[in-house]
Amino acid sequence: MDNPWGKPVYDSSHLYQLYAHLRSQEQLSDAHRSALGILLYPAVKAHLSEQVELQGHAIRIECVDLAERWDEVEMQLLEVVKRP
């Protein structure tokens, strides 16, 4: 998503929704109490890679450029899941 100045940005409501989901799962296990969440956005000729931490949960915001060839899109997706 772009803001009025053409810079890619994420929708904060998506961040809050993912955070609420992470919090709702915390009672399941120790791993769930510090689970990582990823917001993944499709993009065309744009890049966004950010990370925030909210009460013990790291949340990453990532874009995958769908204008690339399929093998490049696959590589981008694999990179997203490999990153800590």
N, CA, C and O atoms as a CHARMM CRD file, in Angstrom:
* protein
*
  336
    1    1 MET  N      0.84200  -1.17400   0.00000 PROA 1      0.00000
    2    1 MET  CA     0.00000   0.00000   0.00000 PROA 1      0.00000
    3    1 MET  C      0.89200   1.24400   0.00000 PROA 1      0.00000
    4    1 MET  O      1.96100   1.23600   0.61100 PROA 1      0.00000
    5    2 ASP  N      0.47500   2.28200  -0.66200 PROA 2      0.00000
    6    2 ASP  CA     1.23100   3.52800  -0.70500 PROA 2      0.00000
    7    2 ASP  C      0.49500   4.60900   0.05800 PROA 2      0.00000
    8    2 ASP  O     -0.73500   4.64800   0.09200 PROA 2      0.00000
    9    3 ASN  N      1.28300   5.49400   0.67500 PROA 3      0.00000
   10    3 ASN  CA     0.67500   6.67000   1.27900 PROA 3      0.00000
   11    3 ASN  C      0.59500   7.76200   0.21900 PROA 3      0.00000
   12    3 ASN  O      1.03500   7.52800  -0.90600 PROA 3      0.00000
   13    4 PRO  N      0.05300   8.94700   0.52100 PROA 4      0.00000
   14    4 PRO  CA    -0.09800   9.98400  -0.50200 PROA 4      0.00000
   15    4 PRO  C      1.22500  10.45400  -1.11400 PROA 4      0.00000
   16    4 PRO  O      1.22200  11.06700  -2.18100 PROA 4      0.00000
   17    5 TRP  N      2.34500  10.17700  -0.46100 PROA 5      0.00000
   18    5 TRP  CA     3.64600  10.61000  -0.96900 PROA 5      0.00000
   19    5 TRP  C      4.35200   9.50500  -1.73500 PROA 5      0.00000
   20    5 TRP  O      5.51500   9.65900  -2.10900 PROA 5      0.00000
   21    6 GLY  N      3.66000   8.37800  -1.97700 PROA 6      0.00000
   22    6 GLY  CA     4.21500   7.30200  -2.77900 PROA 6      0.00000
   23    6 GLY  C      5.08100   6.31900  -2.00800 PROA 6      0.00000
   24    6 GLY  O      5.64300   5.40000  -2.60500 PROA 6      0.00000
   25    7 LYS  N      5.20200   6.49000  -0.69400 PROA 7      0.00000
   26    7 LYS  CA     6.01700   5.58500   0.10300 PROA 7      0.00000
   27    7 LYS  C      5.16200   4.39600   0.55000 PROA 7      0.00000
   28    7 LYS  O      4.03500   4.58800   1.00700 PROA 7      0.00000
   29    8 PRO  N      5.68900   3.15900   0.42300 PROA 8      0.00000
   30    8 PRO  CA     4.90400   2.00400   0.86900 PROA 8      0.00000
   31    8 PRO  C      4.69800   2.03300   2.38200 PROA 8      0.00000
   32    8 PRO  O      5.63200   2.29600   3.13900 PROA 8      0.00000
   33    9 VAL  N      3.48900   1.76800   2.80700 PROA 9      0.00000
   34    9 VAL  CA     3.14200   1.72400   4.23000 PROA 9      0.00000
   35    9 VAL  C      2.21300   0.53900   4.46000 PROA 9      0.00000
   36    9 VAL  O      1.64500  -0.00600   3.51400 PROA 9      0.00000
   37   10 TYR  N      2.06300   0.15000   5.70600 PROA 10     0.00000
   38   10 TYR  CA     1.15100  -0.92700   6.05500 PROA 10     0.00000
   39   10 TYR  C     -0.08400  -0.34500   6.72700 PROA 10     0.00000
   40   10 TYR  O     -0.08000   0.79100   7.19900 PROA 10     0.00000
   41   11 ASP  N     -1.12000  -1.13500   6.75800 PROA 11     0.00000
   42   11 ASP  CA    -2.37500  -0.73900   7.38900 PROA 11     0.00000
   43   11 ASP  C     -2.28500  -1.09400   8.87400 PROA 11     0.00000
   44   11 ASP  O     -2.20600  -2.27400   9.21600 PROA 11     0.00000
   45   12 SER  N     -2.29700  -0.10600   9.75300 PROA 12     0.00000
   46   12 SER  CA    -2.12400  -0.36600  11.18200 PROA 12     0.00000
   47   12 SER  C     -3.23000  -1.26000  11.73900 PROA 12     0.00000
   48   12 SER  O     -3.00800  -1.95800  12.72900 PROA 12     0.00000
   49   13 SER  N     -4.40700  -1.25600  11.13100 PROA 13     0.00000
   50   13 SER  CA    -5.46100  -2.14300  11.62900 PROA 13     0.00000
   51   13 SER  C     -5.07100  -3.60600  11.43300 PROA 13     0.00000
   52   13 SER  O     -5.47000  -4.45900  12.22500 PROA 13     0.00000
   53   14 HSD  N     -4.29400  -3.90900  10.38900 PROA 14     0.00000
   54   14 HSD  CA    -3.81300  -5.27300  10.18300 PROA 14     0.00000
   55   14 HSD  C     -2.83900  -5.65200  11.29600 PROA 14     0.00000
   56   14 HSD  O     -2.85700  -6.77700  11.79600 PROA 14     0.00000
   57   15 LEU  N     -1.99200  -4.69900  11.67400 PROA 15     0.00000
   58   15 LEU  CA    -1.04300  -4.92400  12.76000 PROA 15     0.00000
   59   15 LEU  C     -1.78800  -5.23900  14.06200 PROA 15     0.00000
   60   15 LEU  O     -1.43500  -6.18600  14.76400 PROA 15     0.00000
   61   16 TYR  N     -2.79700  -4.46200  14.37800 PROA 16     0.00000
   62   16 TYR  CA    -3.56600  -4.67700  15.60000 PROA 16     0.00000
   63   16 TYR  C     -4.29700  -6.01500  15.57000 PROA 16     0.00000
   64   16 TYR  O     -4.39300  -6.69200  16.59400 PROA 16     0.00000
   65   17 GLN  N     -4.80800  -6.39900  14.41400 PROA 17     0.00000
   66   17 GLN  CA    -5.51800  -7.66800  14.29900 PROA 17     0.00000
   67   17 GLN  C     -4.55800  -8.83800  14.52300 PROA 17     0.00000
   68   17 GLN  O     -4.89600  -9.78600  15.23300 PROA 17     0.00000
   69   18 LEU  N     -3.37300  -8.78100  13.92900 PROA 18     0.00000
   70   18 LEU  CA    -2.39000  -9.84300  14.11500 PROA 18     0.00000
   71   18 LEU  C     -1.93900  -9.89300  15.57600 PROA 18     0.00000
   72   18 LEU  O     -1.80500 -10.97600  16.14600 PROA 18     0.00000
   73   19 TYR  N     -1.70700  -8.73900  16.17600 PROA 19     0.00000
   74   19 TYR  CA    -1.31400  -8.67400  17.58400 PROA 19     0.00000
   75   19 TYR  C     -2.39400  -9.30500  18.48000 PROA 19     0.00000
   76   19 TYR  O     -2.07500 -10.06900  19.39200 PROA 19     0.00000
   77   20 ALA  N     -3.65200  -8.98900  18.22400 PROA 20     0.00000
   78   20 ALA  CA    -4.74400  -9.56300  19.01000 PROA 20     0.00000
   79   20 ALA  C     -4.76800 -11.08200  18.86700 PROA 20     0.00000
   80   20 ALA  O     -5.00300 -11.79600  19.84100 PROA 20     0.00000
   81   21 HSD  N     -4.52700 -11.57300  17.65900 PROA 21     0.00000
   82   21 HSD  CA    -4.49800 -13.02600  17.44700 PROA 21     0.00000
   83   21 HSD  C     -3.34200 -13.65600  18.22600 PROA 21     0.00000
   84   21 HSD  O     -3.52800 -14.68100  18.88100 PROA 21     0.00000
   85   22 LEU  N     -2.16000 -13.05700  18.16100 PROA 22     0.00000
   86   22 LEU  CA    -1.01300 -13.58900  18.90400 PROA 22     0.00000
   87   22 LEU  C     -1.30900 -13.63500  20.40000 PROA 22     0.00000
   88   22 LEU  O     -1.01000 -14.62500  21.06800 PROA 22     0.00000
   89   23 ARG  N     -1.89300 -12.56600  20.91900 PROA 23     0.00000
   90   23 ARG  CA    -2.22000 -12.51500  22.35300 PROA 23     0.00000
   91   23 ARG  C     -3.26200 -13.56900  22.73000 PROA 23     0.00000
   92   23 ARG  O     -3.19900 -14.13400  23.82200 PROA 23     0.00000
   93   24 SER  N     -4.20800 -13.83500  21.84900 PROA 24     0.00000
   94   24 SER  CA    -5.26900 -14.80300  22.16400 PROA 24     0.00000
   95   24 SER  C     -4.74100 -16.23400  22.22700 PROA 24     0.00000
   96   24 SER  O     -5.41700 -17.11600  22.75700 PROA 24     0.00000
   97   25 GLN  N     -3.55000 -16.47500  21.69700 PROA 25     0.00000
   98   25 GLN  CA    -2.97500 -17.82400  21.67700 PROA 25     0.00000
   99   25 GLN  C     -1.93600 -18.05600  22.77100 PROA 25     0.00000
  100   25 GLN  O     -1.41800 -19.16500  22.89700 PROA 25     0.00000
  101   26 GLU  N     -1.62400 -17.03600  23.56000 PROA 26     0.00000
  102   26 GLU  CA    -0.53000 -17.11600  24.52700 PROA 26     0.00000
  103   26 GLU  C     -0.69200 -18.22800  25.55800 PROA 26     0.00000
  104   26 GLU  O      0.31000 -18.77100  26.02300 PROA 26     0.00000
  105   27 GLN  N     -1.89700 -18.57700  25.92400 PROA 27     0.00000
  106   27 GLN  CA    -2.11700 -19.57400  26.97100 PROA 27     0.00000
  107   27 GLN  C     -1.82000 -20.99400  26.49700 PROA 27     0.00000
  108   27 GLN  O     -1.79100 -21.91200  27.31600 PROA 27     0.00000
  109   28 LEU  N     -1.59900 -21.19900  25.20900 PROA 28     0.00000
  110   28 LEU  CA    -1.41100 -22.54900  24.68000 PROA 28     0.00000
  111   28 LEU  C     -0.06500 -23.17300  25.04800 PROA 28     0.00000
  112   28 LEU  O      0.01400 -24.37600  25.29800 PROA 28     0.00000
  113   29 SER  N      1.00400 -22.34900  25.08300 PROA 29     0.00000
  114   29 SER  CA     2.32800 -22.88700  25.41300 PROA 29     0.00000
  115   29 SER  C      3.31100 -21.73800  25.61500 PROA 29     0.00000
  116   29 SER  O      2.99700 -20.57900  25.34400 PROA 29     0.00000
  117   30 ASP  N      4.50800 -22.08000  26.09700 PROA 30     0.00000
  118   30 ASP  CA     5.56200 -21.07600  26.24000 PROA 30     0.00000
  119   30 ASP  C      5.93000 -20.48500  24.87800 PROA 30     0.00000
  120   30 ASP  O      6.15700 -19.28100  24.75900 PROA 30     0.00000
  121   31 ALA  N      5.98900 -21.33500  23.85700 PROA 31     0.00000
  122   31 ALA  CA     6.32700 -20.85700  22.51300 PROA 31     0.00000
  123   31 ALA  C      5.28900 -19.84800  22.01300 PROA 31     0.00000
  124   31 ALA  O      5.64500 -18.87700  21.34600 PROA 31     0.00000
  125   32 HSD  N      4.03700 -20.06800  22.32400 PROA 32     0.00000
  126   32 HSD  CA     2.97600 -19.15300  21.88900 PROA 32     0.00000
  127   32 HSD  C      3.08500 -17.79600  22.58200 PROA 32     0.00000
  128   32 HSD  O      2.66000 -16.78400  22.02500 PROA 32     0.00000
  129   33 ARG  N      3.65100 -17.76300  23.79200 PROA 33     0.00000
  130   33 ARG  CA     3.76900 -16.50000  24.52200 PROA 33     0.00000
  131   33 ARG  C      4.75300 -15.53500  23.86700 PROA 33     0.00000
  132   33 ARG  O      4.70800 -14.33200  24.12500 PROA 33     0.00000
  133   34 SER  N      5.63900 -16.05300  23.02400 PROA 34     0.00000
  134   34 SER  CA     6.59400 -15.17500  22.34200 PROA 34     0.00000
  135   34 SER  C      6.59400 -15.41400  20.83300 PROA 34     0.00000
  136   34 SER  O      7.61100 -15.21400  20.16900 PROA 34     0.00000
  137   35 ALA  N      5.46300 -15.83600  20.30100 PROA 35     0.00000
  138   35 ALA  CA     5.36200 -16.16800  18.87500 PROA 35     0.00000
  139   35 ALA  C      5.60900 -14.94900  17.98900 PROA 35     0.00000
  140   35 ALA  O      5.30100 -13.81500  18.35800 PROA 35     0.00000
  141   36 LEU  N      6.16800 -15.21000  16.82500 PROA 36     0.00000
  142   36 LEU  CA     6.42000 -14.20100  15.79800 PROA 36     0.00000
  143   36 LEU  C      5.22200 -14.14000  14.86400 PROA 36     0.00000
  144   36 LEU  O      4.65300 -15.17300  14.51000 PROA 36     0.00000
  145   37 GLY  N      4.83900 -12.93900  14.46800 PROA 37     0.00000
  146   37 GLY  CA     3.78300 -12.76800  13.47800 PROA 37     0.00000
  147   37 GLY  C      4.33500 -12.06800  12.24800 PROA 37     0.00000
  148   37 GLY  O      5.25000 -11.25100  12.35200 PROA 37     0.00000
  149   38 ILE  N      3.78800 -12.38100  11.09600 PROA 38     0.00000
  150   38 ILE  CA     4.22900 -11.74700   9.84700 PROA 38     0.00000
  151   38 ILE  C      3.01200 -11.24700   9.08100 PROA 38     0.00000
  152   38 ILE  O      2.08400 -12.00600   8.79800 PROA 38     0.00000
  153   39 LEU  N      3.02900  -9.96600   8.75200 PROA 39     0.00000
  154   39 LEU  CA     2.06000  -9.39900   7.81100 PROA 39     0.00000
  155   39 LEU  C      2.73100  -9.43000   6.45000 PROA 39     0.00000
  156   39 LEU  O      3.79900  -8.84400   6.27700 PROA 39     0.00000
  157   40 LEU  N      2.13500 -10.09300   5.49600 PROA 40     0.00000
  158   40 LEU  CA     2.72200 -10.23400   4.17000 PROA 40     0.00000
  159   40 LEU  C      1.81400  -9.55800   3.15900 PROA 40     0.00000
  160   40 LEU  O      0.65400  -9.93400   2.99300 PROA 40     0.00000
  161   41 TYR  N      2.36200  -8.55100   2.48600 PROA 41     0.00000
  162   41 TYR  CA     1.59100  -7.79100   1.51000 PROA 41     0.00000
  163   41 TYR  C      2.09800  -8.06100   0.09500 PROA 41     0.00000
  164   41 TYR  O      3.30700  -8.14900  -0.12300 PROA 41     0.00000
  165   42 PRO  N      1.18900  -8.19200  -0.86400 PROA 42     0.00000
  166   42 PRO  CA     1.61200  -8.21500  -2.25800 PROA 42     0.00000
  167   42 PRO  C      1.97900  -6.79100  -2.67400 PROA 42     0.00000
  168   42 PRO  O      1.39600  -5.82400  -2.18500 PROA 42     0.00000
  169   43 ALA  N      2.93300  -6.67400  -3.56400 PROA 43     0.00000
  170   43 ALA  CA     3.35500  -5.35600  -4.02700 PROA 43     0.00000
  171   43 ALA  C      3.75200  -5.44500  -5.49500 PROA 43     0.00000
  172   43 ALA  O      3.98300  -6.53100  -6.02800 PROA 43     0.00000
  173   44 VAL  N      3.82400  -4.30500  -6.12300 PROA 44     0.00000
  174   44 VAL  CA     4.33300  -4.19800  -7.48500 PROA 44     0.00000
  175   44 VAL  C      5.35000  -3.07300  -7.48800 PROA 44     0.00000
  176   44 VAL  O      5.01300  -1.90500  -7.29900 PROA 44     0.00000
  177   45 LYS  N      6.60400  -3.45000  -7.70900 PROA 45     0.00000
  178   45 LYS  CA     7.71400  -2.48800  -7.74800 PROA 45     0.00000
  179   45 LYS  C      7.84100  -1.69800  -6.44300 PROA 45     0.00000
  180   45 LYS  O      8.18900  -0.51700  -6.46500 PROA 45     0.00000
  181   46 ALA  N      7.56400  -2.33300  -5.32700 PROA 46     0.00000
  182   46 ALA  CA     7.70000  -1.67500  -4.02400 PROA 46     0.00000
  183   46 ALA  C      8.32100  -2.65400  -3.05000 PROA 46     0.00000
  184   46 ALA  O      8.22900  -3.87100  -3.21700 PROA 46     0.00000
  185   47 HSD  N      8.95700  -2.09900  -2.02800 PROA 47     0.00000
  186   47 HSD  CA     9.56900  -2.93500  -1.00100 PROA 47     0.00000
  187   47 HSD  C      9.27600  -2.34100   0.36100 PROA 47     0.00000
  188   47 HSD  O      9.40500  -1.13500   0.56800 PROA 47     0.00000
  189   48 LEU  N      8.88200  -3.19200   1.27800 PROA 48     0.00000
  190   48 LEU  CA     8.64200  -2.78100   2.65200 PROA 48     0.00000
  191   48 LEU  C      9.07600  -3.92600   3.53700 PROA 48     0.00000
  192   48 LEU  O      8.61300  -5.05500   3.37400 PROA 48     0.00000
  193   49 SER  N      9.96900  -3.64000   4.48100 PROA 49     0.00000
  194   49 SER  CA    10.42700  -4.64100   5.43100 PROA 49     0.00000
  195   49 SER  C     10.66700  -3.93300   6.75300 PROA 49     0.00000
  196   49 SER  O     11.63400  -3.18900   6.91300 PROA 49     0.00000
  197   50 GLU  N      9.76900  -4.17800   7.69300 PROA 50     0.00000
  198   50 GLU  CA     9.83900  -3.52200   9.00600 PROA 50     0.00000
  199   50 GLU  C      9.60200  -4.57100  10.07600 PROA 50     0.00000
  200   50 GLU  O      9.05700  -5.64200   9.81000 PROA 50     0.00000
  201   51 GLN  N     10.02100  -4.24200  11.29500 PROA 51     0.00000
  202   51 GLN  CA     9.72600  -5.10900  12.42700 PROA 51     0.00000
  203   51 GLN  C      9.41200  -4.25200  13.64100 PROA 51     0.00000
  204   51 GLN  O     10.06800  -3.24200  13.89400 PROA 51     0.00000
  205   52 VAL  N      8.40300  -4.67000  14.38600 PROA 52     0.00000
  206   52 VAL  CA     8.04400  -4.02500  15.64600 PROA 52     0.00000
  207   52 VAL  C      7.95000  -5.11100  16.70600 PROA 52     0.00000
  208   52 VAL  O      7.75900  -6.28600  16.39100 PROA 52     0.00000
  209   53 GLU  N      8.08500  -4.71400  17.95300 PROA 53     0.00000
  210   53 GLU  CA     7.90400  -5.65400  19.06200 PROA 53     0.00000
  211   53 GLU  C      6.82900  -5.09900  19.97600 PROA 53     0.00000
  212   53 GLU  O      6.89800  -3.95000  20.41300 PROA 53     0.00000
  213   54 LEU  N      5.83500  -5.92700  20.26000 PROA 54     0.00000
  214   54 LEU  CA     4.72800  -5.53600  21.13000 PROA 54     0.00000
  215   54 LEU  C      4.56300  -6.58500  22.21800 PROA 54     0.00000
  216   54 LEU  O      4.16700  -7.71600  21.93500 PROA 54     0.00000
  217   55 GLN  N      4.85900  -6.22800  23.43700 PROA 55     0.00000
  218   55 GLN  CA     4.68600  -7.09600  24.60300 PROA 55     0.00000
  219   55 GLN  C      5.18400  -8.51700  24.36200 PROA 55     0.00000
  220   55 GLN  O      4.45400  -9.48900  24.56000 PROA 55     0.00000
  221   56 GLY  N      6.43700  -8.61900  23.93200 PROA 56     0.00000
  222   56 GLY  CA     7.05900  -9.92800  23.76100 PROA 56     0.00000
  223   56 GLY  C      6.81300 -10.60100  22.43100 PROA 56     0.00000
  224   56 GLY  O      7.32700 -11.69400  22.19400 PROA 56     0.00000
  225   57 HSD  N      6.04700  -9.98400  21.56100 PROA 57     0.00000
  226   57 HSD  CA     5.78300 -10.55400  20.23800 PROA 57     0.00000
  227   57 HSD  C      6.45000  -9.68900  19.16100 PROA 57     0.00000
  228   57 HSD  O      6.15200  -8.50300  19.02500 PROA 57     0.00000
  229   58 ALA  N      7.34600 -10.30400  18.40900 PROA 58     0.00000
  230   58 ALA  CA     7.91600  -9.62700  17.24700 PROA 58     0.00000
  231   58 ALA  C      6.91700  -9.76000  16.10500 PROA 58     0.00000
  232   58 ALA  O      6.38500 -10.84100  15.85200 PROA 58     0.00000
  233   59 ILE  N      6.67100  -8.65600  15.42300 PROA 59     0.00000
  234   59 ILE  CA     5.77600  -8.66000  14.25900 PROA 59     0.00000
  235   59 ILE  C      6.53700  -8.04300  13.10100 PROA 59     0.00000
  236   59 ILE  O      7.02400  -6.91600  13.18300 PROA 59     0.00000
  237   60 ARG  N      6.62800  -8.80700  12.02200 PROA 60     0.00000
  238   60 ARG  CA     7.30800  -8.33000  10.81600 PROA 60     0.00000
  239   60 ARG  C      6.29000  -7.94300   9.76500 PROA 60     0.00000
  240   60 ARG  O      5.25200  -8.58700   9.61700 PROA 60     0.00000
  241   61 ILE  N      6.60200  -6.88300   9.03600 PROA 61     0.00000
  242   61 ILE  CA     5.77900  -6.43500   7.91900 PROA 61     0.00000
  243   61 ILE  C      6.64700  -6.57400   6.67400 PROA 61     0.00000
  244   61 ILE  O      7.69800  -5.94100   6.57100 PROA 61     0.00000
  245   62 GLU  N      6.21200  -7.39600   5.73800 PROA 62     0.00000
  246   62 GLU  CA     7.00500  -7.70600   4.54500 PROA 62     0.00000
  247   62 GLU  C      6.15600  -7.57200   3.28800 PROA 62     0.00000
  248   62 GLU  O      4.93800  -7.74000   3.32300 PROA 62     0.00000
  249   63 CYS  N      6.81700  -7.26700   2.18100 PROA 63     0.00000
  250   63 CYS  CA     6.17700  -7.22400   0.86400 PROA 63     0.00000
  251   63 CYS  C      6.84400  -8.23500  -0.05400 PROA 63     0.00000
  252   63 CYS  O      8.03800  -8.51400   0.06200 PROA 63     0.00000
  253   64 VAL  N      6.06500  -8.76800  -0.94900 PROA 64     0.00000
  254   64 VAL  CA     6.57000  -9.61500  -2.02500 PROA 64     0.00000
  255   64 VAL  C      6.15400  -8.96100  -3.32500 PROA 64     0.00000
  256   64 VAL  O      4.97400  -8.69700  -3.55400 PROA 64     0.00000
  257   65 ASP  N      7.13700  -8.70200  -4.17600 PROA 65     0.00000
  258   65 ASP  CA     6.89100  -8.00600  -5.43900 PROA 65     0.00000
  259   65 ASP  C      6.35300  -8.98100  -6.48200 PROA 65     0.00000
  260   65 ASP  O      7.09900  -9.79700  -7.02400 PROA 65     0.00000
  261   66 LEU  N      5.06500  -8.89000  -6.75600 PROA 66     0.00000
  262   66 LEU  CA     4.41900  -9.80600  -7.69300 PROA 66     0.00000
  263   66 LEU  C      4.67300  -9.46000  -9.16000 PROA 66     0.00000
  264   66 LEU  O      4.23600 -10.18200 -10.05600 PROA 66     0.00000
  265   67 ALA  N      5.37800  -8.36000  -9.40100 PROA 67     0.00000
  266   67 ALA  CA     5.72900  -8.01200 -10.77600 PROA 67     0.00000
  267   67 ALA  C      6.97500  -8.77800 -11.24800 PROA 67     0.00000
  268   67 ALA  O      7.32700  -8.74700 -12.42700 PROA 67     0.00000
  269   68 GLU  N      7.62100  -9.45300 -10.31900 PROA 68     0.00000
  270   68 GLU  CA     8.81400 -10.22600 -10.66200 PROA 68     0.00000
  271   68 GLU  C      8.42300 -11.55100 -11.30900 PROA 68     0.00000
  272   68 GLU  O      7.25900 -11.95200 -11.28700 PROA 68     0.00000
  273   69 ARG  N      9.42500 -12.22400 -11.88900 PROA 69     0.00000
  274   69 ARG  CA     9.19300 -13.56600 -12.42900 PROA 69     0.00000
  275   69 ARG  C      8.82400 -14.51100 -11.29100 PROA 69     0.00000
  276   69 ARG  O      9.17700 -14.25900 -10.13900 PROA 69     0.00000
  277   70 TRP  N      8.11900 -15.59200 -11.60000 PROA 70     0.00000
  278   70 TRP  CA     7.63800 -16.50500 -10.56100 PROA 70     0.00000
  279   70 TRP  C      8.76400 -17.04600  -9.70000 PROA 70     0.00000
  280   70 TRP  O      8.58600 -17.20100  -8.49200 PROA 70     0.00000
  281   71 ASP  N      9.94200 -17.34300 -10.29800 PROA 71     0.00000
  282   71 ASP  CA    11.04300 -17.88900  -9.49800 PROA 71     0.00000
  283   71 ASP  C     11.59500 -16.84500  -8.52100 PROA 71     0.00000
  284   71 ASP  O     12.05700 -17.20000  -7.43700 PROA 71     0.00000
  285   72 GLU  N     11.55000 -15.57000  -8.89400 PROA 72     0.00000
  286   72 GLU  CA    11.96600 -14.50100  -7.99700 PROA 72     0.00000
  287   72 GLU  C     10.94500 -14.31800  -6.86700 PROA 72     0.00000
  288   72 GLU  O     11.32300 -14.09200  -5.71700 PROA 72     0.00000
  289   73 VAL  N      9.67100 -14.41400  -7.19100 PROA 73     0.00000
  290   73 VAL  CA     8.62300 -14.33600  -6.15800 PROA 73     0.00000
  291   73 VAL  C      8.81700 -15.47500  -5.16100 PROA 73     0.00000
  292   73 VAL  O      8.73300 -15.26500  -3.95100 PROA 73     0.00000
  293   74 GLU  N      9.07300 -16.66800  -5.66300 PROA 74     0.00000
  294   74 GLU  CA     9.31500 -17.81100  -4.77800 PROA 74     0.00000
  295   74 GLU  C     10.51500 -17.54900  -3.87100 PROA 74     0.00000
  296   74 GLU  O     10.46500 -17.83600  -2.67500 PROA 74     0.00000
  297   75 MET  N     11.58400 -17.01100  -4.43200 PROA 75     0.00000
  298   75 MET  CA    12.77900 -16.71900  -3.63700 PROA 75     0.00000
  299   75 MET  C     12.47800 -15.67100  -2.56100 PROA 75     0.00000
  300   75 MET  O     12.95700 -15.78300  -1.43300 PROA 75     0.00000
  301   76 GLN  N     11.68800 -14.65600  -2.91000 PROA 76     0.00000
  302   76 GLN  CA    11.30500 -13.64200  -1.92000 PROA 76     0.00000
  303   76 GLN  C     10.51600 -14.26300  -0.77600 PROA 76     0.00000
  304   76 GLN  O     10.76100 -13.95400   0.39100 PROA 76     0.00000
  305   77 LEU  N      9.56800 -15.13600  -1.10500 PROA 77     0.00000
  306   77 LEU  CA     8.77500 -15.80500  -0.07200 PROA 77     0.00000
  307   77 LEU  C      9.64700 -16.67200   0.83500 PROA 77     0.00000
  308   77 LEU  O      9.46400 -16.67800   2.05300 PROA 77     0.00000
  309   78 LEU  N     10.59000 -17.40000   0.24700 PROA 78     0.00000
  310   78 LEU  CA    11.48400 -18.22600   1.04700 PROA 78     0.00000
  311   78 LEU  C     12.35400 -17.37200   1.96300 PROA 78     0.00000
  312   78 LEU  O     12.62500 -17.76000   3.09900 PROA 78     0.00000
  313   79 GLU  N     12.79000 -16.22400   1.48300 PROA 79     0.00000
  314   79 GLU  CA    13.58200 -15.31400   2.31300 PROA 79     0.00000
  315   79 GLU  C     12.76600 -14.78900   3.48600 PROA 79     0.00000
  316   79 GLU  O     13.28700 -14.64800   4.59200 PROA 79     0.00000
  317   80 VAL  N     11.51500 -14.50600   3.25500 PROA 80     0.00000
  318   80 VAL  CA    10.63700 -14.00900   4.33200 PROA 80     0.00000
  319   80 VAL  C     10.55700 -15.03600   5.46600 PROA 80     0.00000
  320   80 VAL  O     10.67200 -14.67300   6.63600 PROA 80     0.00000
  321   81 VAL  N     10.36400 -16.29400   5.13400 PROA 81     0.00000
  322   81 VAL  CA    10.21000 -17.29600   6.18800 PROA 81     0.00000
  323   81 VAL  C     11.52600 -17.71700   6.81400 PROA 81     0.00000
  324   81 VAL  O     11.52600 -18.26500   7.91600 PROA 81     0.00000
  325   82 LYS  N     12.65300 -17.48000   6.14400 PROA 82     0.00000
  326   82 LYS  CA    13.96800 -17.81600   6.69700 PROA 82     0.00000
  327   82 LYS  C     14.43600 -16.79400   7.73400 PROA 82     0.00000
  328   82 LYS  O     15.14100 -17.14700   8.67900 PROA 82     0.00000
  329   83 ARG  N     14.04700 -15.53600   7.56100 PROA 83     0.00000
  330   83 ARG  CA    14.51200 -14.48600   8.47500 PROA 83     0.00000
  331   83 ARG  C     13.99500 -14.71700   9.88400 PROA 83     0.00000
  332   83 ARG  O     12.85600 -15.14100  10.08200 PROA 83     0.00000
  333   84 PRO  N     14.85500 -14.42900  10.86800 PROA 84     0.00000
  334   84 PRO  CA    14.39700 -14.56200  12.27100 PROA 84     0.00000
  335   84 PRO  C     13.42700 -13.49300  12.66700 PROA 84     0.00000
  336   84 PRO  O     12.95900 -13.47500  13.80500 PROA 84     0.00000
